[in-house]
Amino acid sequence: MPYINIKITRDGATAEQKAALIKGTTQLLVEVLGKNPATTIVVIDEVETDNWGIGGESVTKRRRRGQ
């Protein structure tokens, strides 16, 4: 039973985009590893940008600077 955990920042991924991620990652495991899609679990965690750091600073701060 494969378990896929996708972590993204919480800043505007639509329900349709998340559904596409779930469908696409499930299909990838079917094609590459021969896994059963009925037992493949996909979880999307959305993290606030204040709680996601890159290079020693939060994504919120980086985005304010345009990075």
Rosetta blueprint (number, residue, H / E / L):
1 M L
2 P L
3 Y E
4 I E
5 N E
6 I E
7 K E
8 I E
9 T E
10 R L
11 D L
12 G L
13 A L
14 T L
15 A H
16 E H
17 Q H
18 K H
19 A H
20 A H
21 L H
22 I H
23 K H
24 G H
25 T H
26 T H
27 Q H
28 L H
29 L H
30 V H
31 E H
32 V H
33 L H
34 G L
35 K L
36 N L
37 P H
38 A H
39 T H
40 T L
41 I E
42 V E
43 V E
44 I E
45 D E
46 E E
47 V E
48 E L
49 T H
50 D H
51 N H
52 W L
53 G E
54 I E
55 G L
56 G L
57 E E
58 S E
59 V H
60 T H
61 K H
62 R H
63 R H
64 R H
65 R L
66 G L
67 Q L
